[in-house]
Amino acid sequence: MSTPAVPQLTVRAVLLSVVLAMILAAANTYLGLFAGLTIATAIPAAVISMGVLRVLGGGTILENNIVQTGASAGSSIAAGVIFTIPALIILNYWQDFRYSWVLAIAGLGGLLGVLFSVPLRRSMIVDDPLPFPEGKAAAEVLKAGENPGPGLKILGISSVLGAVVKLMAESGLRMIPDNASGAGFFGKFLGYMGTGLSPALLGVGYIVGLNIGIVVLSGSVLSYNIAIPLYHAFAQSFDPALASQLAGLGAAEAAGLIRAEKVRYLGVGAMLIGGMWTLFSLRKSLVSGIRSGIAAARKGSDANVPETERDLPMKWMLIALVIFVLPLLLLYQAIVGNWAVSIPMAIIMVVAGFLFVSVSGYLAGLVGSSNNPVSGITIATILFASVVLMLLLGSDSPIGAVAAIMIGAVVCCAAAVGGDNLQDLKAGYLVGATPWKQQVMLAIGALSCALVMAPVLNLLATAYGIGPATPEHPNSLNAPQATLMASVAKGLFGGKLPWEMIIAGAVIGAVVIALDEWLKARKSTFRVPVLAAAIGIYLPLELMVPIFLGGVLSYLVERRFKVPAHDEAARDRVHRPGTLFAAGLITGEALMGIAIAVPIVVSERADVLALPTPFHLGQFAGLIVLALIGWLLYRAAVKNQNT
């Protein structure tokens, strides 16, 4: 790639990025606490940036890339915070969100995520590139914005479609549900099947392809169609306590309870073993990346080093690492009051942070940041930290669960930002951006978001309540991930965890690793990445089905044009219009999701936009809409090959 000669890190791009990052972080905070999910903000930010900079006289593709890079921190910092820090309220350790502590955890955790992800760029994006579906989608959005024409038309139409379907869904007009599912009892066994009706997930599936789609769906089938039915059939024999809770429940409610209480921990175990294996299997690439980063730092401003290959200097990153860790060490010391405990806490945080930033980056490369199970990564961190803290503090320590959450919160922020940073760097790589400038911008964006998190959280806690419902707040925000984190940490310090499920999940993960290595030895084009399988086991089936269907559409397009199995250039060329359409679906749904959040927050009513019951069309209508979107995606992919 040639050295870019166009502006990138301009003042107006930085200011616009900071403003967007703060606004999108606030919106994602509410949605995450309310619905247990966040909306990827990189693509919406890129679209907004192109519009704003065009009004200001026109912006370059690299300026727009800088804006989306910094603004993408809005989803990653929000996710890192809301998945963990509300657990401190749920555990009654805090009565409100302390500004300085939230700022330290979110800001420093985000900065560590940027630092830890820098040496991964070469291994995951350049040397052994992963798909990074949202990075590709963001690059297509940026390219279409720079060169209006057929591509921009495809992007515009699909964005409108994604936005309209999101407006029709459960959080908007409630014309169609978010999911279509069915469940029933077959003797002692329980059957369950369902699919999400999200155009964005269909778009993600198209971008990641059929291989990953099959693997993630297989993981969900293992959970929902094997593990849950078996557990339900034999619960009375080996888990009478859960069996009593299941008595009288409908099939769907029973499946949800078994998954929440037991089966999802299979995914946790698979992630634990998968994370360790991923780091081990990437060891050579990671070392190579660090070495090449050091070599680049030594060359400094050598003209022979292209702008498109310059990361942040390694020596400054090491200095920054020490500077960022010291305040966190003091924070841990303030909690436990014992240097013999706070120093190991800081060490665990740094080691787990780098480990899980690596895992998060790999997962983001496979299925995108929006579907990156950062909460699963955080559970693994809390489990490991709790085991160590039990040795240091005792299993009955009143502060043990809080200390584990504090470690997990920093790691969660680092993992969310790290995966997001690599997604942005993929987009930058595809449009010819300078890596170190993107890394600086994401650090600025992360700090900007951290500045507003505590006030937003306190506002929402005061207005709605957070966690389990109370007489004062009967409709409190559920904060499902934070509630799970609190349960895990509390379960280890005086409570119980389904260790048998976690161990079983680790065994499943080991079997998947062995299968993938066998396929690798046979040089098979089909592979079974263990973390992709763990994602399927851990996340709801409804998320995996549309990803699989999008992968099927991608495969059909390749079959239509007879793309050779190993011709990546031909594959990318054939998929360009379909990828643009998929990017538009993601963009439109994300923008509309953020827009819907505004009247919900202002009115304090989740159903503020809901139409009267006669306009609720039901699951069948939702399935028809999803099928129509899929048909349009396929049609755009095969009819616009000159785009």
C-alpha positions in Angstrom: 0.0 0.0 0.0 1.2 3.5 -0.8 1.8 6.1 1.9 -1.5 8.0 2.5 -1.2 11.7 1.7 -4.7 12.7 2.9 -5.6 14.1 6.3 -6.5 11.6 9.1 -6.2 12.7 12.7 -7.6 16.2 12.2 -9.0 18.4 14.9 -12.5 18.3 13.5 -12.4 14.5 13.2 -11.2 14.1 16.8 -13.9 16.5 18.2 -16.7 14.9 16.2 -15.5 11.4 17.3 -15.5 12.4 21.0 -19.0 13.8 20.8 -20.3 10.8 19.0 -18.5 8.4 21.4 -20.1 10.0 24.5 -23.6 10.1 23.0 -23.4 6.5 21.7 -22.0 5.3 25.0 -24.9 6.8 26.9 -27.4 5.2 24.5 -25.7 1.8 24.7 -25.6 2.0 28.5 -29.4 2.2 28.7 -30.0 -0.4 26.1 -27.5 -2.8 27.6 -29.0 -2.6 31.1 -32.5 -2.8 29.7 -32.1 -5.6 27.1 -28.8 -7.2 27.8 -27.2 -6.1 24.5 -25.3 -3.2 23.0 -25.3 -1.9 19.5 -22.0 -1.7 17.5 -21.3 2.0 16.9 -18.5 2.1 14.4 -20.7 1.8 11.3 -23.3 4.3 12.5 -20.5 6.7 13.4 -19.0 6.3 10.0 -22.4 7.1 8.3 -22.9 10.2 10.6 -19.4 11.3 10.0 -19.7 11.2 6.3 -22.9 13.4 6.6 -21.4 15.9 9.0 -18.1 16.3 7.3 -19.8 16.7 3.9 -21.8 19.6 5.4 -18.5 21.1 6.7 -17.0 21.1 3.2 -16.2 17.4 2.7 -14.1 14.9 4.6 -11.6 12.3 3.4 -12.1 8.6 3.8 -9.4 8.5 6.4 -11.0 11.3 8.4 -14.2 9.4 8.4 -12.3 6.3 9.5 -10.8 8.1 12.4 -14.2 9.3 13.5 -15.7 5.8 13.4 -12.6 4.4 15.2 -13.0 6.8 18.2 -16.8 6.6 18.3 -16.7 2.8 18.3 -15.5 3.0 21.9 -19.1 4.0 22.7 -20.2 0.4 22.5 -17.1 -1.3 23.9 -16.7 0.9 27.0 -20.4 0.7 27.7 -20.4 -3.1 27.4 -17.3 -3.4 29.6 -18.9 -1.2 32.3 -22.5 -2.4 32.3 -21.6 -6.1 32.2 -19.7 -5.8 35.5 -19.8 -2.6 37.6 -23.6 -2.8 38.3 -22.8 -6.0 40.1 -21.3 -3.8 42.9 -24.8 -2.3 43.4 -26.4 -5.7 43.2 -24.0 -7.0 45.9 -24.8 -3.9 48.0 -21.2 -2.9 48.1 -22.1 0.5 46.6 -25.2 2.5 47.0 -24.4 4.6 44.0 -21.8 4.7 41.2 -18.6 6.5 42.4 -17.4 8.8 39.7 -13.6 8.4 40.3 -13.8 4.6 40.6 -15.9 4.1 37.5 -13.6 6.5 35.6 -10.5 4.6 36.7 -11.9 1.2 35.9 -13.5 2.1 32.5 -10.8 4.6 31.4 -7.7 2.6 32.4 -9.3 -0.7 31.4 -10.0 0.8 28.0 -6.5 2.1 27.6 -5.0 -1.3 28.6 -7.3 -2.8 25.9 -5.7 -0.6 23.3 -2.2 -1.3 24.5 -2.7 -5.1 24.6 -4.2 -5.2 21.1 -1.4 -3.3 19.4 1.0 -6.3 19.1 -1.9 -8.5 17.9 -2.6 -6.4 14.8 0.1 -7.9 12.6 -0.8 -11.5 13.6 -4.6 -11.2 13.2 -4.9 -8.7 10.4 -1.7 -8.8 8.3 0.2 -12.1 8.7 -2.7 -14.5 9.3 -5.8 -12.4 8.6 -9.2 -13.2 10.2 -12.5 -12.1 8.5 -13.4 -9.3 11.0 -16.9 -8.9 9.5 -17.8 -5.6 11.0 -14.3 -4.2 10.1 -15.0 -5.3 6.5 -18.5 -3.8 6.6 -17.1 -0.5 8.0 -14.5 -0.4 5.2 -17.3 -0.9 2.6 -19.3 1.9 4.2 -16.3 4.2 4.0 -15.5 3.3 0.4 -19.1 3.7 -0.7 -19.2 7.1 1.0 -16.1 8.3 -0.8 -17.2 7.0 -4.2 -21.0 7.5 -4.6 -22.7 5.4 -7.2 -24.2 1.9 -7.3 -22.5 0.8 -4.1 -23.9 3.8 -2.2 -27.3 3.0 -3.6 -27.1 -0.6 -2.3 -25.9 0.6 1.1 -28.7 3.2 1.3 -31.5 0.8 0.4 -30.3 -1.9 2.8 -29.8 0.6 5.6 -33.4 1.7 5.2 -34.5 -1.9 5.3 -32.5 -2.6 8.4 -33.9 0.5 10.1 -37.5 -0.2 9.2 -37.4 -3.8 10.4 -35.8 -2.6 13.7 -38.5 0.0 14.1 -41.2 -2.7 13.6 -39.6 -4.9 16.2 -40.1 -5.3 20.0 -38.3 -2.2 21.2 -40.2 0.0 18.6 -43.6 -0.4 17.2 -44.0 -4.0 18.3 -45.5 -5.1 15.0 -43.2 -8.1 15.0 -41.3 -9.8 17.8 -37.5 -9.9 18.1 -37.5 -13.7 17.9 -39.7 -16.5 16.5 -39.6 -19.6 18.6 -41.5 -22.7 19.5 -41.2 -25.2 22.3 -43.0 -28.3 23.5 -42.7 -31.5 25.6 -42.1 -34.9 24.1 -42.7 -37.2 27.0 -39.9 -36.5 29.5 -37.9 -34.5 26.9 -38.2 -30.9 26.0 -37.9 -29.6 22.4 -37.0 -26.0 21.5 -36.3 -24.2 18.3 -36.1 -20.5 17.5 -34.5 -17.8 15.4 -33.8 -14.1 15.8 -35.5 -11.8 13.3 -32.6 -9.4 13.1 -31.5 -8.2 9.6 -28.1 -7.3 11.2 -27.4 -10.8 12.3 -28.3 -12.0 8.8 -25.7 -9.5 7.5 -23.1 -10.7 10.0 -23.7 -14.3 8.8 -23.2 -13.3 5.2 -19.9 -11.6 6.0 -18.5 -14.4 8.2 -19.6 -17.2 5.8 -21.0 -20.6 6.0 -18.1 -22.4 7.8 -18.4 -20.2 10.9 -22.2 -20.2 10.6 -22.3 -24.0 10.8 -19.9 -24.1 13.8 -21.8 -21.5 15.9 -25.2 -23.1 15.1 -23.8 -26.5 16.0 -22.8 -25.1 19.4 -26.3 -23.8 20.0 -27.9 -27.1 18.8 -25.7 -28.9 21.4 -27.1 -26.6 24.1 -30.7 -26.4 23.1 -31.4 -29.7 21.4 -29.2 -32.1 23.3 -28.1 -30.7 26.7 -31.3 -29.0 27.7 -33.7 -31.9 26.7 -31.4 -34.4 28.5 -31.2 -32.2 31.6 -34.9 -31.8 31.7 -35.5 -35.5 31.3 -33.3 -36.5 34.1 -33.4 -33.5 36.4 -35.5 -35.2 39.0 -32.9 -37.9 39.4 -29.7 -35.7 39.9 -31.0 -32.2 40.5 -34.3 -32.3 42.5 -34.0 -28.6 43.5 -34.1 -27.4 39.9 -36.7 -30.0 39.0 -39.0 -28.5 41.6 -38.5 -25.1 40.0 -39.4 -26.6 36.6 -42.6 -28.0 37.8 -45.6 -26.3 36.2 -43.4 -24.2 33.7 -44.1 -24.2 30.0 -41.6 -25.7 27.6 -40.0 -22.3 26.6 -39.8 -21.1 30.2 -38.3 -24.4 31.3 -35.7 -24.3 28.5 -34.8 -20.8 29.5 -34.4 -21.7 33.2 -32.2 -24.8 32.5 -30.0 -22.8 30.2 -29.6 -19.9 32.6 -29.0 -22.1 35.7 -26.9 -24.9 34.1 -26.3 -25.3 30.4 -24.8 -21.9 29.6 -21.9 -22.9 31.9 -21.0 -25.5 29.3 -20.1 -22.5 27.2 -18.1 -21.0 30.1 -16.0 -24.2 30.4 -15.5 -24.4 26.6 -14.4 -20.7 26.6 -11.9 -21.4 29.4 -10.2 -24.2 27.5 -10.7 -22.5 24.2 -9.1 -19.2 25.4 -6.1 -21.1 26.7 -5.8 -23.1 23.5 -6.2 -19.9 21.4 -3.4 -18.2 23.2 -1.2 -21.3 22.9 -1.9 -21.7 19.2 -1.2 -18.0 18.5 2.0 -18.0 20.5 4.3 -17.8 17.5 2.3 -15.1 15.8 2.1 -13.2 19.0 5.8 -13.4 19.6 6.3 -12.5 15.9 4.0 -9.5 16.3 5.8 -8.2 19.4 9.2 -8.7 17.7 8.1 -6.8 14.6 6.6 -4.1 16.8 9.9 -3.7 18.6 11.8 -3.7 15.2 9.4 -1.0 13.9 10.0 1.0 17.1 13.7 0.8 16.6 13.4 2.1 13.1 11.4 5.0 14.4 10.7 7.5 11.6 12.6 5.5 9.0 11.1 6.5 5.7 11.3 2.8 4.6 8.5 1.9 7.1 5.2 2.7 5.4 2.7 4.8 7.2 0.2 2.0 6.9 2.4 -0.3 9.0 3.3 2.0 11.9 1.9 1.0 15.3 2.4 2.8 18.5 6.1 2.5 19.6 6.7 -0.5 21.8 8.8 1.2 24.4 6.2 3.9 25.0 3.5 1.2 25.3 5.5 -0.5 28.0 5.9 2.7 29.9 2.2 3.5 29.5 1.4 0.0 30.8 3.2 0.7 34.1 1.6 4.1 34.4 -1.9 2.7 33.8 -1.5 -0.3 36.2 -0.3 1.7 39.2 -3.6 3.5 39.8 -5.4 0.2 39.5 -3.1 -1.3 42.1 -3.9 1.6 44.5 -7.6 1.0 43.8 -7.3 -2.7 44.7 -5.3 -1.8 47.8 -8.1 0.6 48.9 -10.6 -2.4 48.6 -8.6 -5.1 50.4 -6.2 -3.1 52.5 -3.5 -5.7 52.1 -0.5 -5.4 49.7 -0.1 -9.2 49.8 -3.5 -9.4 48.1 -3.7 -6.2 46.0 -0.4 -6.9 44.2 -1.5 -10.4 43.1 -4.8 -8.8 42.1 -3.0 -6.4 39.8 -0.9 -9.2 38.4 -4.0 -11.3 37.7 -5.6 -8.3 36.0 -2.6 -7.7 33.7 -2.2 -11.4 32.7 -5.9 -12.0 32.3 -6.2 -8.7 30.5 -3.6 -9.7 27.8 -4.9 -13.2 27.6 -8.5 -12.2 27.1 -7.8 -9.2 24.8 -6.1 -11.9 22.6 -9.2 -14.1 22.8 -11.6 -11.1 22.3 -9.7 -10.0 19.2 -9.9 -13.5 17.8 -13.6 -13.7 18.5 -14.2 -10.3 17.0 -12.3 -11.5 14.0 -14.6 -14.5 13.6 -18.1 -13.2 14.3 -17.7 -9.4 14.9 -17.7 -7.2 17.9 -21.5 -7.2 18.3 -21.6 -10.9 18.8 -18.3 -11.1 20.8 -19.3 -12.8 24.1 -17.2 -10.5 26.3 -19.5 -11.5 29.3 -18.3 -15.1 28.9 -14.7 -13.9 28.9 -15.4 -11.9 32.0 -17.0 -14.9 33.8 -13.8 -16.8 33.1 -11.7 -14.0 34.6 -13.9 -13.8 37.7 -13.7 -17.6 38.1 -9.9 -17.6 37.9 -9.5 -14.5 40.1 -11.9 -15.9 42.7 -10.0 -19.1 43.0 -6.7 -17.2 43.6 -8.5 -14.8 46.0 -10.0 -17.7 48.0 -6.5 -18.9 48.6 -5.4 -15.4 49.8 -8.5 -14.2 51.6 -10.4 -17.4 52.4 -13.6 -18.8 50.9 -15.8 -16.9 53.4 -14.2 -13.5 52.9 -16.9 -10.7 52.8 -14.8 -8.7 50.3 -13.8 -11.6 48.1 -16.7 -11.3 45.6 -16.2 -7.5 45.3 -12.4 -7.9 44.6 -13.1 -10.5 41.9 -15.7 -8.2 40.3 -13.1 -5.3 40.3 -10.6 -7.5 38.5 -13.2 -8.7 36.1 -14.4 -5.1 35.4 -11.0 -4.0 34.2 -10.5 -7.1 32.1 -14.0 -6.8 30.6 -13.3 -3.2 29.6 -9.9 -4.1 28.2 -11.3 -7.2 26.3 -14.2 -5.2 24.8 -12.0 -2.3 23.7 -9.2 -4.7 22.5 -11.6 -6.6 20.2 -13.1 -3.4 19.0 -9.7 -1.9 18.3 -8.7 -4.8 16.1 -12.0 -4.5 14.3 -11.3 -0.8 13.6 -7.7 -1.6 12.6 -9.1 -4.1 10.0 -11.2 -1.4 8.5 -8.2 1.0 8.5 -6.0 -1.7 6.9 -8.6 -2.1 4.1 -8.8 1.7 3.4 -5.1 2.5 3.9 -5.1 4.2 7.3 -2.2 4.7 9.7 -2.5 2.2 12.6 -0.9 4.3 15.3 -3.3 7.2 14.6 -6.3 4.9 15.0 -4.8 3.5 18.2 -4.4 7.0 19.6 -8.0 7.9 18.5 -9.5 4.9 20.2 -7.7 5.7 23.4 -9.1 9.2 23.3 -12.6 7.8 22.6 -12.3 5.3 25.4 -11.4 8.0 27.9 -14.2 10.3 26.6 -16.8 7.5 27.2 -15.4 6.8 30.6 -16.0 10.4 31.6 -19.8 10.1 31.2 -20.4 6.5 32.4 -20.9 7.2 36.1 -23.4 10.1 35.7 -25.4 8.1 33.1 -25.5 5.0 35.4 -26.5 7.1 38.4 -29.3 8.7 36.4 -30.7 5.4 35.3 -30.3 3.8 38.7 -32.3 6.7 40.3 -35.0 6.7 37.6 -35.5 3.0 37.1 -33.4 1.0 39.5 -30.8 -1.6 38.5 -30.9 -5.4 39.1 -33.7 -7.4 40.7 -37.1 -5.6 41.0 -37.9 -3.9 44.3 -41.1 -2.3 45.7 -39.5 1.1 44.9 -38.5 0.0 41.4 -40.9 -2.8 40.3 -39.7 -2.4 36.6 -36.0 -2.0 37.2 -33.4 -2.4 34.5 -32.5 -6.1 34.6 -28.7 -5.8 33.9 -28.6 -9.5 33.1 -24.8 -9.8 32.6 -24.0 -7.9 35.8 -26.5 -10.0 37.7 -24.8 -13.1 36.4 -21.4 -11.8 37.4 -22.6 -11.0 40.9 -24.1 -14.5 41.1 -20.8 -16.2 40.0 -18.6 -14.2 42.4 -21.0 -14.6 45.3 -21.4 -18.3 44.5 -17.7 -18.8 44.9 -17.5 -16.9 48.2 -20.1 -18.7 50.3 -22.3 -20.0 47.5 -22.4 -22.7 44.8 -21.6 -22.9 41.1 -22.3 -25.8 38.7 -18.8 -26.9 38.5 -19.8 -30.2 36.9 -21.2 -28.2 33.9 -18.1 -26.0 33.6 -15.9 -29.1 33.6 -18.1 -30.8 31.1 -17.9 -27.7 28.9 -14.1 -27.8 29.1 -14.2 -31.5 28.0 -16.4 -30.5 25.1 -14.0 -27.8 24.2 -11.1 -30.2 24.2 -13.0 -32.6 21.9 -13.6 -29.7 19.5 -9.9 -28.7 19.6 -9.0 -32.3 18.7 -11.5 -32.4 15.9 -10.2 -29.1 14.5 -6.6 -30.3 14.6 -7.6 -33.5 12.8 -9.3 -31.4 10.1 -6.2 -29.2 9.9 -3.9 -32.3 9.4 -6.2 -33.4 6.6 -5.9 -29.9 5.0 -9.7 -29.6 5.0 -11.2 -26.4 3.9 -13.8 -26.8 6.7 -12.6 -26.0 10.2 -14.1 -26.1 13.7 -12.6 -23.1 15.7 -13.2 -24.0 19.4 -14.1 -20.4 20.4 -16.7 -20.2 17.6 -18.2 -23.4 19.0 -18.1 -22.0 22.5 -19.9 -18.9 21.3 -22.7 -21.1 20.0 -22.9 -23.0 23.3 -23.0 -19.9 25.4 -25.2 -17.5 23.4 -28.9 -18.0 22.7 -29.9 -20.2 19.8 -31.9 -17.2 18.4 -28.7 -15.3 17.7 -27.0 -18.2 15.9 -29.7 -19.2 13.5 -29.8 -16.0 11.4 -26.0 -16.0 11.4 -26.1 -19.5 9.9 -28.7 -18.4 7.4 -26.6 -15.5 6.3 -23.7 -17.9 5.8 -25.9 -20.1 3.6 -26.7 -17.1 1.4 -23.0 -16.4 1.2 -22.4 -20.0 0.1 -25.1 -19.8 -2.5 -23.6 -16.7 -4.1 -20.2 -18.5 -4.3 -21.9 -21.5 -5.9 -23.7 -19.2 -8.4 -20.4 -17.8 -9.6 -18.3 -21.0 -9.1 -15.7 -19.4 -6.9 -12.6 -21.6 -6.5 -12.2 -22.8 -2.9 -8.8 -21.2 -2.3 -9.2 -18.0 -4.4 -9.7 -15.3 -1.7 -9.4 -12.5 -4.2 -12.2 -13.9 -6.3 -14.3 -14.5 -3.2 -13.9 -10.9 -2.0 -14.7 -9.6 -5.5 -17.9 -11.7 -5.8 -19.0 -10.8 -2.3 -18.5 -7.1 -2.6 -22.1 -6.1 -3.4 -23.5 -8.6 -0.9 -21.1 -7.3 1.7 -22.3 -3.8 1.0 -25.9 -4.9 1.4 -25.0 -6.7 4.6 -23.2 -3.6 5.9 -26.3 -1.6 5.2 -28.5 -3.9 7.2 -26.1 -3.7 10.2 -25.9 0.1 9.8 -29.6 0.7 9.5 -30.5 -1.5 12.4 -27.9 0.0 14.6 -28.9 3.6 13.8 -32.5 2.9 14.4 -31.8 1.1 17.7 -30.0 4.2 18.9 -32.8 6.4 17.7 -35.5 4.3 19.4 -33.6 4.6 22.7 -34.2 8.4 22.8 -38.0 8.4 23.3 -37.7 5.4 25.6 -35.4 7.3 27.9 -37.3 10.6 27.7 -40.7 9.0 28.3 -39.4 6.4 30.8 -41.6 3.9 29.0 -40.3 0.9 27.2 -43.5 0.7 25.1 -43.6 4.4 24.2 -43.6 3.6 20.5 -45.7 0.5 20.6 -48.8 0.4 18.3 -52.1 -0.9 19.6 -52.5 -4.7 19.8 -54.4 -5.1 16.5 -51.2 -4.0 14.7 -49.1 -6.7 16.3 -48.5 -9.1 13.5 -46.8 -12.0 15.3 -44.0 -14.4 14.6 -45.1 -15.6 11.2 -45.0 -12.1 9.9 -41.6 -11.7 11.3 -40.4 -14.8 9.6 -41.8 -13.5 6.3 -39.9 -10.2 6.8 -36.7 -12.1 7.5 -37.1 -14.3 4.4 -37.8 -11.2 2.3 -34.6 -9.5 3.6 -32.6 -12.7 2.9 -34.0 -12.8 -0.7 -33.1 -9.1 -1.3 -29.6 -9.7 0.1 -29.1 -12.6 -2.3 -30.5 -10.7 -5.2 -28.3 -7.7 -4.5 -25.3 -10.0 -4.3 -25.9 -11.7 -7.7 -27.3 -8.7 -9.6 -24.7 -6.0 -8.9 -21.4 -7.7 -9.8 -20.1 -4.5 -11.4 -20.4 -2.5 -8.2 
